[in-house]
Every structure is written in structure tokens, then in C-alpha cells.
Amino acid sequence: MKKIISKADIRNDMEKQIADFLKKGGEVSAIERGISGRENPNGPLNSDHGAFQQPKQGRTYVPEVVAAIDARRKKKPEKPKTRVRKPRKKIIYDDFGEPLREVWVDE
């Protein structure tokens, strides 16, 4: 099983590379605060992105594949719509037509 590389491992590796660079005589230049590392800070963020370097390719329309997909889509039987019956209140009357009580009835 592969060992999962943690952030601490990456940090230690980077510090080791920096120490090796400085031992070989390398020098770290100080950069003023707020200076961007991009060549054109007002330009787009991903100007060097490779996806937009090539011209747009045309799409190949395949009618038989589209027809087969549409046929499968139409084959699905429609499910009958079932009505959800809500309980309703029914009033129970006495012999003289006076309401006695209310009862919830499922119909």
C-alpha cells in the first residue's frame, strides 16, 4: 500500500531543497510586498492555459446514435398518476340535524 504524503512531509522536503540550494551558493532575492509574480497582473489569470491555444474543432453529428437514444427514451412506459387522497373532515349529525362531532375519514 502506498504511503500517503502528508503536508508535513511536503514541508520538510521543501525545506531540505531550500537548504541544499542555499548550501550550493544560491541566493534568495527579497521581493517587495504586493508585487505579483505574474508578468501582466492586469491580464487574465490563466493566459497560458493550453486548452485555448488550438482552434475550435467542429463536432461530428451522428444521427443514428441520437435516434437510438431517443427511441430508448420513448420506450419508457408512463406510470399512472396516483392521486394522494388526503383525509377529510366528516361531521356526524344527531337525529335532529344538530352536529355531534367531527371525524377524519380516509376515502
Helices and strands as residue ranges (DSSP letters): H 7-23, G 50-52, H 63-75, E 88-93, E 99-105
